[in-house]
Amino acid sequence: MEAKTKSTLDSDGEWHWWLLVVAIAILLIGAATITIRRNFHELPNKVPSIRRPPVGVTQKYREALHISTRFFDVQKSGKLVNNEIEWRGDSGVEDGKDENLDLSKGLYDAGDHMKFGFPMAFTATVLAWSILEYGEHMEAVNELKHAQESLKWITDYLINAHPSDNVLYIQVGDPETDHECWERPETSTEKRPSIQINTTHPGSDVASETAAAMAAASLVFKTQDAHYSKLLLNHAQKLFHFANTYPGVYTKSIPTIQNYYNSSGFSDELLWAASWLYHATGDTYYIDYVTVVHGNAFANWGNPTWFSWDDKLAGIHVLLSRLNLFGMETGTSLGENMDLQMYRRTAEALMCTVLLPSPTNKKTNGGLIWVNEWDSLQYAIGSAFLAVIFSDYMFTSKTPYLYCNGKLYEPLDLRAFAVSQADYVLGNNPMNMSYLVGYGHNYPRYVHHRGASIPVGANTSCKDGFKWLNSTKPNPNLAIGAVVGGPFLNDTYIDSRNNSMQGEPTTYNCAFFVGLMAGLVTSSPVLASLLPPLSLLCFSSQAPPSTITIN
């Protein structure tokens, strides 16, 4: 009897305690809502009408989108299919054979013939994101299929580069040997070793970026090729587990890459991959990972950074702000939802940074965002890409204002910033030069690009090809769609083949620009295609994420 009485008292106490917890939670949520409204300056009563961009296709952006997507064809390795670049042919068909793999596909990263997995995977992630947000825009101007085919050319390579759970091939070719030669990829005979990361030589950064690329691409192909989509997602999940279980910076494991794509760390890529895996699976394990487990340590909340192949934080903040702005229902905890608010707040801080003069927002006299003289356009185009996405998130979520340092901005202000950067690239700059090769009449003619600089019929070997590097004649082949490095701080550009700082194009610049053009070519609300339906949300059976210590 005493035991039963005690049990009843305990049960009543637990019930009262549960009611108390619920009451406190309601008060906290109410207080958080008031705080969030105050912090974001939302109007609690009537939401004003939102000015929207005009509907219709903008022809200059349509042309620029068509041109820029062709650079992926220029950069293709392997046995080409439906090749539209007349001066390109099959190349790299033996890549991977030293490890009994087929690594023939993929893209050469820039003006050489290297396959660097880190920037290639980032190119794929950005291209996939562009398709997911603006696939309807691409379809409206007949560019969607080409973009999807270009993405698949990369992801086919990435699948083959991941032959087992804890092995990823992250490079094909020797950069020292490659840079000692100036020749066409079709005639190259130099050895091209395949380099891997594994449990003893980890690379959480490149493994996570590859996981992000595959997860994002799995969403792109989900409706048209379910088997391929599942294959990509399976690889993405295994790569994320590998990256998370064996932490390490890939350029510390393989120091020979440090002079080319040196990684500053892996924490951002882990968050980036987890963010994309949440969108691809709906598994709340990944929300836990980016919020209560690693958000505070890894996300650098309140300190916006510039989006680039090495720093993914700005992209993460914008991507995860999507969940908050669109009122995602995840069943997550109060702490997780508050952390998602921090991602949104940091994304808004980035948007304020590009809109307002500040010590961290330097611009050229011509109006270009300026961060670094090496590949200067990467930061401007990357920022504009995020700005147009965030403006469309605001349009779709009916968020009328962004509050920056005492001033209200509309979504159209962000779009105007994106337009200013796009138009600068297309020729509205002090040089009156288009930095998109093939667009307009005045664009770089001496692009730092081996294949473009050598005539197709030239019988050129490794060393004697340097005569084409030093030739005073313009490139005989058009590297169509190439987005070069860009101008100096004083808005000048030296069109010289030896000027790799300004004149070398990259695939990730192209991916940024394709996304920017797809966002601007027309206007329509972005879809909630990245959000898993509530019925598919997975309340994870995985063990809770463990914390990682960065040495």
Buried (B, 14 or more C-beta within 10 A) or exposed (E): EEEEEEEEEEEEEEEEEEEEEEEEEEEEEEEBEEEBEEEBEBEEEEEEEBEBBEEEEBEBBBBBBBBBBBBBBBBBBBEBEEEEBEBBBBBBBEBBEEBEBBBBBBBBBBBBBBBBBBBBBBBBBBBBBBBBBBBBBBEBBEBBEBBBBBBBBBBBBBBBBBBEEBBBBBBBBBBEBBBEBBBBBBBBEBEBEBBBBBEEBBBBBBBBBBBBBBBBBBBBBBEEBEEBBEBBBBBBBBBBBBBBBBBBBBBBBBEEBEEBBBBEBBBBBBBBBBBBBBBBBBBBBBBBBBBBBBBEEBBBBEEBBBBBBBBBBBBBBBBBBBBBBBEBEBEBBEEBBBBBBBBBBBBBBBBBBBBEEEEEBEBBEBBBBBBEEEBBBBBBBBBBBBBBBBBBBBBBBEBBBBBBEEEEBBBBBBBBBBBBBBBBBBBBBBBEBBBBBBBBEEBBBBBBBBBBBBBEEBEBEBEEBBEBBEBEEBBBBBBBBBBBBBBBBEBEBEBEBEBBBBBBBBBBBBBBBBBBBBBBBBBBEBEBBBBBEEEEBBEBEBEEBEEBEEE
